[in-house]
Amino acid sequence: MHSGLEHDHSYGALLKLPSVGRILLGMQIARVGQSMVAVAIVLFTLTSYRSAALAGVATFFNIFPGLLVSPIAGALLDRHGRMLLVALDYVVALAALTLMGGLALAGSLPAWLLIVITGIASLTNPLSATGLRSLFPLIVPPHLWERVNAIDSAGFIVAAILGPPIAAGFVALWGGPIALVGIGASFGVAAVVIGRSEDPAAPGGPAGASVSVLADAWSGLVYTWRNPTLRGLAFSISSINVAGGVLNIVVPVIVLERLRFGETVVGVLFAVQGLAGITSAVAFGRVDSRDRERAMLALPMAAIAISVSLIIFRSDLAMLLVIMVIYGALQSPMDIALFTLRQRRTEPAWMGRAFAVSFSFNYLGFPLGAAFAGVAAAHSIATALSVAVVMCLAATIFAVFLVPSKA
């Protein structure tokens, strides 16, 4: 399948592979939508319900329930393929956002119902998050993994550039309900694009498969926990993601409530974060990450701890701009190291289940950080940021001492 491309390490060689271009396009459309959702939900709750705590809780339920069921999602991906299940998640997102927007327009969306809808919609999130990421090692040869992982990381950054200002602009111009409906439409487009892509099976079929999906899910949990690399990444990445969750709530609260700027400024700040990272992603994608992964994880984590601590002492707009630039630039090497390390040290037949469980463990810190920040920010923003700094330092220690240097 990859004959003749073994010695071509270019991005062009990557895009010549069957289905890769279509998959990347559909994934990117959905990621812009996901980036818009993350900001729109926070702005919608802050402007409609006037509650930072509710913004944190809504963000938590938009993510956490899906993390709990991710082992089952991984088992389904290994059993039934990926592309249709990925498209299913996008359709669920379309339905949930349209429902929330419609109910809000009708004045029939109490806070509890908002939480219920976001929680239910999150249950299918691992299908797309894990389905696509576990697909790349199956359709891309190893010598191009850094390239596809760079595009993967850059895709998040492009979404971070485009999504927040678009979402903030929608909320500012037309209000939160219309913004939610419009964002939902992007997932419908992504479902159409990606649902037509080729869906290869894992080599040899799912390892350790049984007649029970729950048994397969449990075997995925066991495999991931017994894999020293995946276990070490779980502790390290989940810790650094606490800081991401805190910033996702604290930055809008500072901008809207302390500095008295509008929603558009929030979008611009998150866009600046993404813009700062895209050059970093492309640059690090050209570097062979083998034997450098731990340094690419630990050094940015330590630097993020220092940068976040600066907001405690000064939180004007200029400082927020600087911190978002630093955070965006440091995210890319961490992402590339994480993706390639996980790909190299996971057996192909386990990629659906192991990636789903690994994603769940790794991302767990974000909703926890957001929920904590929503409650803490109402009383002390400094407390929320201090916890974020401590977790960044913990992540650094975990990366150095728990992630093995060799498989």
C-alpha positions in Angstrom: 0.0 0.0 0.0 2.8 2.3 0.9 5.3 1.1 -1.8 7.5 3.8 -3.2 6.8 6.2 -0.3 9.2 4.5 2.2 11.9 7.2 1.9 9.6 10.2 1.3 9.1 12.0 4.7 7.3 15.0 3.3 3.8 16.3 4.1 3.0 15.8 0.4 3.7 12.0 0.7 1.3 11.9 3.6 -1.5 13.6 1.7 -1.1 11.2 -1.2 -2.2 8.3 1.0 -5.7 7.0 0.3 -8.5 8.7 2.3 -6.1 10.8 4.4 -7.0 14.1 2.9 -10.8 13.5 3.3 -10.3 12.3 6.9 -8.2 15.3 7.8 -10.7 17.7 6.2 -13.7 16.2 8.1 -11.7 16.1 11.3 -10.8 19.7 11.0 -14.3 20.9 10.4 -15.4 19.0 13.5 -12.5 20.4 15.5 -13.4 23.9 14.7 -16.9 23.1 15.9 -15.6 21.6 19.1 -13.4 24.6 19.7 -16.4 26.8 19.2 -18.5 24.7 21.6 -15.9 25.0 24.4 -16.0 28.8 24.3 -19.7 29.1 23.4 -20.9 27.1 26.4 -18.8 29.2 28.8 -19.9 32.5 27.3 -23.5 31.3 27.0 -23.7 30.3 30.7 -21.8 33.5 31.9 -24.1 35.8 29.9 -27.4 34.0 30.2 -27.1 32.6 33.8 -24.5 35.0 35.2 -22.7 32.1 37.0 -19.1 31.2 36.8 -19.9 28.0 38.8 -22.5 26.9 36.2 -19.9 27.6 33.4 -17.5 25.2 35.2 -20.2 22.6 35.8 -21.4 22.8 32.2 -17.9 22.4 30.9 -17.4 19.4 33.2 -20.5 17.6 32.0 -19.7 18.4 28.4 -16.6 16.2 28.8 -16.6 13.9 31.9 -19.5 11.5 31.2 -17.8 10.6 27.8 -14.5 9.9 29.6 -16.3 7.4 31.8 -17.6 5.3 28.9 -14.5 5.7 26.7 -13.4 2.0 27.4 -16.7 0.9 25.9 -16.2 3.2 23.0 -12.8 1.8 22.4 -14.2 -1.8 22.4 -16.8 -0.7 19.8 -14.2 0.9 17.6 -12.0 -2.3 17.6 -15.1 -4.4 16.9 -17.0 -2.4 14.3 -14.6 0.0 12.6 -14.2 3.7 13.0 -15.7 6.0 10.4 -19.4 5.4 10.8 -19.0 5.6 14.6 -17.1 8.9 14.2 -19.9 10.2 12.1 -22.4 9.1 14.7 -20.8 11.3 17.3 -21.0 14.3 15.0 -24.7 13.7 14.4 -25.3 13.5 18.1 -23.4 16.8 18.6 -25.6 18.4 15.9 -28.8 17.2 17.6 -27.7 18.2 21.1 -26.6 21.8 20.1 -29.7 22.3 18.0 -31.9 21.2 20.9 -30.1 23.4 23.4 -30.3 26.4 21.1 -34.0 25.9 20.3 -35.0 25.4 23.9 -33.0 28.5 24.9 -34.7 30.6 22.2 -38.1 29.4 23.6 -37.1 30.3 27.1 -37.3 26.7 28.1 -33.7 25.8 29.0 -33.3 25.8 32.8 -29.8 25.2 34.1 -30.4 21.5 35.1 -31.7 20.7 31.6 -28.6 22.3 30.0 -26.4 20.0 32.1 -28.5 16.9 31.2 -28.2 17.6 27.5 -24.5 18.3 27.6 -23.9 15.2 29.7 -25.8 12.9 27.4 -24.2 14.4 24.3 -20.7 13.8 25.7 -21.2 10.1 25.9 -20.4 9.7 22.2 -17.4 12.0 22.2 -14.8 9.3 22.6 -15.9 7.7 19.3 -14.5 10.6 17.3 -11.7 11.6 19.6 -10.3 8.1 19.7 -11.6 6.8 16.4 -9.6 9.2 14.3 -6.5 9.1 16.4 -6.3 5.3 16.5 -7.0 5.3 12.8 -3.8 7.1 11.8 -1.3 4.4 12.7 -3.3 2.0 10.6 -3.3 4.0 7.4 -0.1 6.0 7.8 3.4 4.3 7.7 5.6 4.8 10.8 8.1 7.1 9.0 5.3 9.6 8.5 3.9 9.5 12.0 5.6 12.7 13.0 4.0 14.4 10.0 0.5 13.2 10.6 0.9 14.0 14.3 2.1 17.5 13.5 -1.0 18.0 11.3 -3.1 16.5 14.1 -1.7 18.9 16.6 -1.8 21.8 14.2 -5.4 20.9 13.6 -6.2 21.6 17.2 -4.4 24.9 16.9 -6.1 26.0 13.7 -9.4 25.2 15.4 -8.2 27.2 18.4 -7.5 30.1 16.0 -10.8 30.0 14.1 -13.2 28.6 16.7 -13.1 31.0 19.7 -13.4 34.3 17.8 -16.2 32.9 15.6 -18.1 31.5 18.6 -17.5 34.7 20.6 -18.7 36.8 17.6 -21.8 34.6 17.2 -22.6 35.1 20.9 -22.0 38.8 20.8 -23.9 39.5 17.6 -26.8 37.0 17.8 -26.8 35.6 21.3 -25.9 32.2 22.8 -28.9 30.2 21.5 -28.3 31.1 17.8 -24.6 30.5 18.3 -25.3 27.0 19.5 -27.5 26.1 16.6 -24.9 27.5 14.1 -22.1 25.5 15.7 -24.2 22.4 15.5 -24.5 22.7 11.8 -20.7 22.4 11.4 -20.9 18.9 12.9 -23.5 18.0 10.3 -21.1 19.0 7.6 -18.2 17.0 9.2 -20.4 13.9 9.4 -21.1 14.0 5.7 -17.5 14.5 4.8 -16.0 11.9 7.0 -18.7 9.3 6.8 -17.7 8.5 3.2 -14.1 7.6 4.1 -12.4 4.2 3.9 -12.4 2.2 7.1 -9.5 -0.3 7.4 -9.5 -3.0 10.0 -6.8 -3.4 12.6 -4.2 -6.0 11.7 -5.4 -9.4 12.9 -8.6 -8.0 14.3 -9.1 -6.9 17.9 -6.7 -8.7 20.3 -8.3 -10.6 23.2 -11.8 -10.0 21.8 -14.7 -11.8 23.5 -18.4 -12.1 23.0 -19.0 -9.2 25.4 -18.3 -5.5 24.7 -18.0 -4.9 28.5 -15.4 -7.7 28.7 -13.5 -6.1 25.8 -13.7 -2.7 27.5 -12.3 -4.2 30.7 -9.4 -5.8 28.8 -8.7 -2.4 27.3 -8.5 -0.9 30.8 -6.2 -3.7 32.0 -3.9 -3.4 28.9 -3.6 0.3 29.3 -2.8 0.2 33.0 -0.2 -2.5 32.6 1.5 -0.6 29.8 4.1 1.5 31.6 4.2 4.2 29.0 0.4 4.7 28.8 0.2 4.6 32.6 2.9 7.3 33.0 1.3 9.5 30.3 -2.0 9.2 32.1 -0.6 10.7 35.3 1.4 13.4 33.5 -1.0 14.6 30.8 -4.1 14.5 33.1 -2.2 16.8 35.6 -1.2 19.3 32.9 -4.8 19.3 31.6 -6.0 20.6 35.0 -4.3 23.8 34.1 -6.0 23.9 30.7 -9.4 23.4 32.4 -8.6 26.2 34.9 -7.6 28.6 32.1 -10.7 27.8 30.1 -12.8 29.2 32.9 -10.5 31.8 34.5 -9.6 33.7 31.3 -13.3 34.5 30.3 -14.1 35.4 33.9 -11.1 37.8 34.1 -12.0 39.4 30.8 -15.8 39.7 31.3 -16.0 40.4 35.1 -12.7 41.9 36.1 -11.6 43.8 33.0 -15.1 44.5 31.7 -14.4 43.7 28.1 -16.8 41.9 25.8 -17.1 38.3 24.5 -15.1 39.1 21.4 -12.0 39.8 23.5 -12.3 36.3 25.0 -12.4 34.8 21.5 -9.3 36.8 20.4 -7.3 35.7 23.4 -8.0 32.0 22.6 -7.3 32.6 18.9 -3.9 34.2 19.8 -3.1 31.1 21.8 -3.8 29.0 18.7 -2.0 31.3 16.3 1.2 31.1 18.5 1.1 27.4 18.4 0.7 26.6 14.7 4.3 27.5 13.7 5.5 25.5 16.7 3.5 22.4 15.5 4.9 22.5 12.0 8.4 23.0 13.3 8.3 20.2 15.8 6.6 17.9 13.3 9.9 18.0 11.3 11.9 16.7 14.2 12.4 13.0 14.8 10.9 12.7 18.3 12.4 9.3 19.1 14.3 9.3 22.4 13.3 13.0 22.8 9.7 12.4 24.0 10.2 12.9 27.7 12.1 16.2 27.2 9.4 17.4 24.8 6.8 16.7 27.5 8.6 17.8 30.7 10.3 21.1 29.6 7.1 22.7 28.2 5.2 21.6 31.3 7.7 23.3 33.6 7.6 26.5 31.4 3.8 26.5 31.5 3.9 26.4 35.3 6.1 29.5 35.4 3.9 31.4 32.9 0.6 30.6 34.6 2.0 31.8 37.9 2.5 35.3 36.4 -1.2 35.8 36.1 -1.6 35.6 39.8 0.4 38.7 40.2 -0.8 40.6 37.1 -3.9 39.9 35.2 -4.3 42.8 32.8 -5.0 42.3 29.1 -1.4 42.6 28.1 -0.3 39.8 30.5 -3.1 37.6 29.3 -2.0 38.0 25.7 1.6 37.0 26.6 0.5 34.0 28.6 -1.8 32.7 25.9 1.0 33.1 23.3 3.4 31.1 25.6 0.8 28.4 26.4 0.0 27.9 22.7 3.6 27.6 21.6 4.4 25.1 24.3 1.4 22.9 23.6 2.6 21.6 20.3 5.7 19.7 21.3 3.8 18.1 24.1 1.1 17.0 21.7 3.5 15.5 19.2 5.5 13.7 21.8 2.3 12.3 23.4 0.9 11.1 20.1 4.0 9.5 18.7 5.0 7.9 22.0 1.5 6.4 22.4 1.5 5.1 18.8 5.0 3.5 19.1 4.2 1.7 22.3 0.7 0.4 21.7 0.2 -2.9 19.8 -1.9 -2.2 16.6 -4.7 -4.6 17.5 -5.2 -2.8 20.8 -5.2 0.7 19.4 -9.0 1.3 19.6 -9.4 0.3 23.2 -6.0 1.4 24.5 -6.3 4.8 22.8 -9.8 5.3 24.2 -8.7 4.5 27.7 -5.6 6.6 27.4 -7.5 9.5 26.0 -9.9 9.2 28.9 -7.1 9.2 31.5 -5.2 11.9 29.8 -8.1 14.4 29.4 -9.6 13.8 32.8 -7.8 16.8 34.3 -9.5 19.3 32.0 -13.1 18.8 33.2 -11.9 18.5 36.8 -9.9 21.7 36.4 -12.8 23.6 34.8 -15.3 22.5 37.5 -12.9 23.5 40.2 -12.1 26.8 38.6 -15.8 27.6 38.2 -16.4 27.3 41.9 -13.0 28.8 43.0 -13.1 31.8 40.7 -16.3 33.1 42.3 -14.2 33.5 45.5 -10.6 33.7 44.5 -9.1 33.6 41.0 -5.6 33.4 42.6 -6.5 30.1 44.3 -7.6 28.6 41.0 -4.4 29.6 39.3 -2.3 28.4 42.2 -3.7 24.9 41.9 -3.1 25.0 38.1 0.6 25.9 38.8 1.0 23.0 41.3 -0.5 20.6 38.8 1.8 21.7 36.1 4.8 21.0 38.3 3.3 17.6 39.2 2.9 16.9 35.5 6.6 17.7 35.0 7.7 15.3 37.7 5.4 12.5 36.4 6.8 12.9 32.9 10.4 12.6 34.1 9.9 9.7 36.5 6.9 7.7 35.3 7.2 7.8 31.5 9.8 5.1 30.5 12.7 6.3 28.3 12.5 3.0 26.3 9.6 0.7 25.5 
